[in-house]
Amino acid sequence: MPRLPLGDWVDSGVNWLVGHFSWLFDAVKAVMEGMYDGIDAVLAAPAPLLMAGILAVVAWWLRGLLAGLLAFAGFALVDSLDLWDRAMSTLALVLVATVIALLISVPLGIWAARSRAVSAAVRPVLDLLQTMPSMVLLIPAMLFFGLGTAAGVVATLIFALAPGVRMTELGIRQVDAELVEAAEAFGTSPRDVLWRVQLPLALPTIMAGVNQVIMLGLSMVVIAGMVGTGGLGGAVNEAIGQLDIGYGFEAGVGIVVLAIYLDRVTGALGTRLSPLGRRAAAKVPTRAWSYRPRPAVAVAGVAALALVAGGLGVLGSSSGTSEASGSDIGKGKEIRIGYIPWDEGIASTYLWKELLEERGFKVTTTQYAAGPLYTGLATGQVDFQTDSWLPTTHAEYWAKYGERLEDLGKWYGPTSLELTVPSYVKDVNSLADLEEHASEFDGKIVGIEPSAGMMGLLKSKVLKEYGLDGTYEVVDGSTPAMLAELKRAYARKQPVVVTLWSPHWAYSDYGLKKLEDPKGAWGKGDGVHTLARKGFAADNPVVGRWLKDFSMTEEQLTGLEAQIQKAGKGREQDAVRTWLRRHPGLAGKWAPVAGGATESRAAG
Amino acid sequence: MQPRLEAEHLFKVFGRRPDEAVERVRKGADRDDLRGDGTTAAVIDASFRVEEGEIFVVMGLSGSGKSTLLRMLNGLLEPTAGRVLFDGRDLTALTDRELRKLRSERISMVFQHFALFPHRSVRDNAAYGLEVQGVPRAERERRADEALALCGLAGWEKAWPDELSGGMQQRVGLARALATDADLLLMDESFSALDPLIRRDMQDQLLELQKTLRKTIVFITHDLNEAMRLGDRIAVMRDGRIVQTGTAEDILLRPANDYVASFIQDVDRSRVLTAAAVMDTEPRGDEADCGCETAAPDTPFTELCALSARLTHPVAVLDAGRTLVGVVPRQRLVGVLGDEHGEATACDRDGGKVTGRA
């Protein structure tokens, strides 16, 4: 069989689209981000408990008192887990995706219900959208819409579209044909048949579709979190990236609360909206826990709470103080830093966040996977990132995006890549020792993401050099999976060999042994570089100079990492501040201000 | 006078190349020949006229094409060939919009399974046709309530269809059809889904309403008893063709072929027949001269039997002008009931036994 270059076609198709329709994508993006920002602003404006109250009243109105109380308890839990803002941004994302999905899927479903040809044409497309692994769609979405909300919405949307179309079509098709005929027999026009008979009767099924759309949308937010949508999805991704089980669970609970709330509320909305559902609900005897306020009361309740919220919001925003100081160089200018959740990345990113904020910049930090981060830099979505391992580990990214990036130089190095075994594994000290101990390790080397530079190097060069090609198999996976495997084996004192690199916190947590590389197969170590988008240094000459001059010693870096590790999740910047206070002078050295006015401030 | 409704050589063929199929049927192919090609001739060459104020019943078994025929009469289905004339207007020549207007104002329909809208109250169901016409709410509710009252449902306006029994639901269906004040009522097996007793009630009510409303009604049924009870004239369909059209008595006494004859075996003749159908139309002339009770031409058969039992001689039948139009000898009553049209033969006493003839 000849090799069909399908992938190349798709590649060039995507490139062509990006080249010729960027105006369209920009417009779509603007609309989506506008919707998202609007909804998010409304949801996040009131105090969390007040918003929880509003959401609870909605649940009370739709489902009864018990549902309202549970909703309040659920959202209070989310707030107490310190996930409120993230939950609201996820809710906003899901709502935007749902609204757009419905605007597309309901008319499409109606059309498919009325025309067999359309139905037949739409079905395979839906199958494709629904079953194509979402990660595969995420990358083109990112190329079209850049990092952030829009790409997340699109990825969510595509995944959630199918049930909306299917359920709408099904709902309309299953309306009794005799009823449609009756409507026609009395001279109803096709449009009125749809509005007066088919849609009202199909409504319960359509609402079930809406429900599905929302649920699938929620299940997609975690994946969307990989392209920097933030929210609970972002939290889950951060937790996965850092193997933080507790935090991952908390974020997961947040998603579950949202899911259950949205599921129950949209389910109840279906019965409220459909005349048949309303009648059925009216027949059920009312009890205290199912007592529901009249719509007018519910609207009044929501309005009252919203007014209170609005009032507090106004007061709250006016009481905010500005932290102007003598060293205000940034004057509120915005700088976006992206990072990969590796320890040196987190440490240096929060270090620069703190330094730049001290100097009056407004800094946002967003976590990404490596691929999206480079894409974001190349397209100018991210200003700079501090964790680029060059020339080896990130060679592929550099080859692809290097022309559109600016290298601000190495700030740490050399790093090293290695295969590592726990120190309790005797007799294996060098790569050369591995061959004869293959059976001990089951012939497996636990690897990380197959896309990582070191994995390519391992498979194509290191194994060959030491003749391990036939005896070992490299297990592709992910960094968290590799670390989990290491942790598991370490706890049981089983032999294991993993791919690892320095600096890495695992070396301080476990007793590990780097395998020597007498033949130099891994090559010389990388340097950790700071990469900026093209033109960043020209736009921000001062910051550009600071970053070019930046460097850290191993002692400084590991010390900072340890401080951050100790402070725990969510307190990275506090840890940086503490660390800077203990090391007076560094802030002034890394981000000097004319006259050294900040020296005292950093020390204090 | 122009008939209210006229069907001229209607054909309806489902499937591929229907026009070709019509040609083949015209040349003598039958339904089975077509079925091999995947086409179905549902209605073949149907022609009839329905006069104003008449109940015209189309009777046939399932698959005979009667429902398809009915749906061509209001344009829900377009005939493959032939024309439908309603008050002289050719329905097949109308645009979709004109056809919808005609359906909303002049023709209404009652369905086998009621086809009430479950998401509308009884009143809103009855008012549906008026709503389509764009009649203002207050007026359409008034007219809907009138129609419901006419059908015996006063007081049920605010109920919902699923709260009503089958018979009551069909009354709503009837009220919905009557509310628009349409001239032509199409009733598609409207009473078939009801219990026998309720079905009789509904039939009686329809006849009662018809006395005052004088609608033109085309009624589809598979039940010959129902057809004979309701129909001023009856068309019997078989395999897409109308095999006989006539009054109940025509069909009962003069079935066009064996198929119709086999049908009428199950019919309760005593319910259908009247004095006019069974009487001997060549009376001697003096039968009414005694002071005994007499019958009229439309005296039902059962009453005639009762009369005959009270008299010692044949019953005289007098028309509205008290003129003698016929006599009914008792033997004739028994003969009609037994479907025996021959003369009685004298028995042969020497031959022994008398054998009954079934």
Interface residues (C-beta under 8 A of the other chain):
Chain A: D176 E178 L179 E181 A182 A183 E184 A185 F186 G187 T188 S189 D192 V197 P200 L201 S274 P275 L276 R279
Chain B: N74 L76 R100 K101 L102 R103 S104 E105 I107 S108 M109 F111 Q112 H113 A115 F117 P118 H119 R120 Y128 G129 V132 Q133 W160 R176 T180 L186
